[in-house]
Amino acid sequence: NFIEYKKLNQQHEVALLCNNQVADIEQAIKQLLSNDFLYQKMVDNCRQAATQWCWQTQEQKLIAIYQSVVHE
C-alpha cells in the first residue's frame, strides 16, 4: 500500500493494495479467490496496463528526460 503503487493502481486498478500485515494479505488473497468478477476485471486491466507499462512506451519517456538534461 505504497503511494507509487496507489498512483499506478488508480490508472488501471491492477491490484488489491493492502498493508504489510498477514491478516490483510490473507484477506486480499481470499477476496481474489472468491470473487471471479473482481479477478477477471484485474486480469483485463493488467492486459490494458501492459500496453502502456512496457519498455516500448517507457523508453520514449526516458529518452525525453535524457534529452532535456543534455540540452540544458
C-alpha positions as CSV (number, residue, x, y, z in Angstrom):
1,N,0.0,0.0,0.0
2,F,2.7,2.4,-1.1
3,I,1.9,5.8,-2.6
4,E,3.5,5.0,-6.0
5,Y,1.5,1.7,-6.2
6,K,-1.6,3.7,-5.4
7,K,-0.9,6.1,-8.3
8,L,-0.4,3.2,-10.7
9,N,-3.4,1.4,-9.4
10,Q,-5.6,4.5,-9.9
11,Q,-4.7,4.4,-13.6
12,H,-5.6,0.7,-14.2
13,E,-6.7,-1.0,-11.0
14,V,-4.5,-4.0,-11.3
15,A,-4.1,-4.9,-7.7
16,L,-5.7,-5.0,-4.3
17,L,-3.5,-2.8,-2.2
18,C,-3.1,-3.8,1.5
19,N,-0.9,-3.2,4.5
20,N,2.0,-5.4,5.1
21,Q,0.2,-7.5,7.7
22,V,-0.5,-11.2,7.4
23,A,-4.3,-10.7,8.0
24,D,-4.6,-8.0,5.4
25,I,-2.7,-10.1,2.8
26,E,-4.8,-13.1,3.6
27,Q,-8.0,-11.1,3.2
28,A,-6.9,-9.8,-0.2
29,I,-6.0,-13.3,-1.4
30,K,-9.3,-14.7,-0.2
31,Q,-11.1,-11.8,-1.9
32,L,-9.5,-12.5,-5.3
33,L,-10.1,-16.3,-4.9
34,S,-13.8,-15.9,-4.1
35,N,-14.7,-13.0,-6.4
36,D,-14.4,-14.2,-10.0
37,F,-15.7,-10.9,-11.4
38,L,-13.0,-8.9,-9.5
39,Y,-10.3,-11.3,-10.5
40,Q,-11.3,-11.2,-14.2
41,K,-11.5,-7.4,-14.1
42,M,-8.0,-7.2,-12.7
43,V,-6.7,-9.6,-15.4
44,D,-8.3,-7.5,-18.1
45,N,-6.9,-4.3,-16.5
46,C,-3.4,-5.9,-16.4
47,R,-3.6,-6.6,-20.1
48,Q,-4.5,-3.0,-20.8
49,A,-1.8,-1.7,-18.5
50,A,0.8,-3.9,-20.2
51,T,0.3,-1.9,-23.4
52,Q,1.3,1.3,-21.6
53,W,3.7,-0.1,-18.9
54,C,6.1,-1.7,-21.3
55,W,9.6,-0.8,-22.4
56,Q,8.5,0.5,-25.8
57,T,6.4,3.3,-24.3
58,Q,8.6,3.9,-21.2
59,E,11.6,4.1,-23.4
60,Q,10.3,7.3,-25.1
61,K,9.7,8.9,-21.7
62,L,13.3,8.1,-20.6
63,I,14.8,9.4,-23.8
64,A,12.8,12.7,-23.4
65,I,14.2,13.0,-19.9
66,Y,17.8,12.4,-21.0
67,Q,17.4,14.9,-23.9
68,S,16.0,17.6,-21.6
69,V,19.0,17.2,-19.3
70,V,21.6,17.1,-22.1
71,H,20.1,20.2,-23.9
72,E,20.1,22.3,-20.8
